[in-house]
Amino acid sequence: MYYEIVPMDRSHIDQIAALERECFSTPWSETMLSDALFDPQASFIVADDGEGNILGYAGLHVVLDEGYIDNIAVHPDARRHGVASALLDVYCCFGAANLAFLTLEVRVSNTAAIGLYEKYGFHQAGLRPGYYQNPREDALIMTREFEHEAD
């Protein structure tokens, strides 16, 4: 499956919002996604198939040397083709060069995502009871720390 990872732009918003609605019980709106385009602390990327179809996307917010992965979503037809890995890899490479850590929340029942995050060096750092709605579920807080040599 061909795709390239590119920065999110205004032309991606409608497809990403549709993907949000398909993948999450509390999806980001078009307005929230548009606002991220102008947020200097945000970086959103998409997996584009070269024909204008979005196969997946991911969002990151950075404050100082701390990174928070907002969402990673992949269209059901594109799952198990390395799309989520490619998106996550971009942020992990950025984190290794620039951040003290990356962190995220994931539903405790989302074993596929948990396995992916563990593969990329994330570990369980905590639990947020009842964090998710529809259905109500706990969230695992997963974190990957980066070591940097002192200058």
C-alpha positions, 0 to 999 in steps of 0.5 A, a space after each residue: 500500500 503506497 502512502 506518504 507522510 505529509 503535514 496536514 493542511 486545510 484540504 485534509 480537514 474534511 477527511 480527517 474529521 470523517 476519520 475522527 467520527 469513524 474511529 473515536 467516540 468523542 471525535 475532534 470537530 472540523 473547527 478543532 482540526 482547523 485551529 490546530 493548523 494555526 497552533 504553534 505548539 501543534 504538529 499534525 501529519 497525514 498519510 496520503 495515498 498520493 491521490 488525495 485520500 487520507 489513510 491516517 493521521 496523527 497529532 502532536 502538541 509540544 510544550 517546551 521539551 514535552 510532547 503529547 500525542 493527541 490522536 493517531 487514527 487509521 482508516 479501517 481499510 488501511 490498518 495492518 499496512 504500517 500506516 500507524 507505525 509510520 505516523 508514530 515513527 515521525 513523532 518518535 524521531 522528532 522526540 529523540 532529537 528534541 524532547 524529554 518525553 512523549 506521552 499519550 492516553 489509550 483505551 485499556 481495551 485497545 490492545 493493538 494500539 498498546 502493542 504498537 506503543 510498546 514496540 516503540 518504547 512506550 511504557 505504562 506510566 499511569 491510569 486515568 479511571 473513567 477517562 473515556 466515554 461511550 463506552 466509559 473506560 479507563 485510559 492507560 497513560 503511556 510514556 516514552 522518555 528520551 535521553 540526551 547527552 549533556 552539552 
